[in-house]
Amino acid sequence: MAEKRQQIASAGFELVQSLHDNPDVLPPYNKELIDKCAKQIVDLYNDNIRSLIDLKAKADDSNKENESQVFQLVRIRQVAIDQIKRCSCAYINERMKRIKNMRWKCGGQIPEKFRNNMSEHEQKWLKNYNELTFEFQNEFGKEDEENEEEEINGGNGVNLFNYVDPPDKLMVKVRALKDSGQFETSDGITVVLAKGAVHLLPRQDCENLVRKGILEYVNQITD
């Protein structure tokens, strides 16, 4: 029974296995297998309906042994349906997690090679996620609801990319990796980011620049 169930749900297992085989990347969305899983669910459900209708129609003529066999087959199909659903949902959910993590890790811009591996629905989901995150960030800095219309872009806002990890150091020593001109810190100090120059700056001002390859950490010093 277990072997039969696994054979029926093999497409679902293939979906999960494809992510296990590529743990650190976003492999191409497997629309073919997803469609196959959806078709299997519909086919198995319809098979169960037909089996139960036939059993009811032949209720007077059927014996207990035949009835037991039908119910056993119906249970096998239903368990297979549940397994295919779980595998498909796990596949979709894990891909969403990877897309979300990649989005934060890459400073909001997912590399094109991975974006091309996303389905149309995943790209739409990412677009909505970006819009909601942007709207949430802009909520910070509003003085009050009465002045909301006077705020530019919904207030000063906050860049959540600067707070991906909780800070354990207030000030960090960084080195500029390229000439990037003047940079104003959150406390109003202006520094010139010349290639090779070393500065002691607030951590919150540096994290995004480090991710972009403009700065690198030299060491970390507490305030």
C-alpha angles and dihedrals in degrees: 000000000000091000092050091049092051091051091053093047095042094115090058092050090050090057093054092043091054089062093045089054091053105039100160103039141051107252120204114286107260101222092165093061093041090053090046091053092049091050092048091053092052093045094048092047092051091047090055092049091051093047093051093045091051091047091051092047091052096040093122094049101038123096127220093256093055091045091052091051092051093050091048091052091047090052091050091052093046093050088049090051090052092048093049090049092049093048092048093048091046090051093050094043094048091050090051090052091051092048091049093047091047090050093056094040093053096046096255097310115099111206113258093239089062095038088058088057092059124098122237090256092050091052090050090049091050091050091053091045091052092049093049092047092048091049091049092050092050091054088073114086098034110137096207141320093268092061095041094106091052094055116100112236090349098304136311091304129192131259106231090193086075090060104045091122125032109257116249093176127045097202128033133188112233137179124216112238095193141014105273104159126229122353125190116210125217091261092057099258116137120213131179113236100213118168110272095012116135121216137178105225140163110276093231090061094050108046097079092044090051091052090051092052095246095114137023129201117254096180138317125253127186119230 
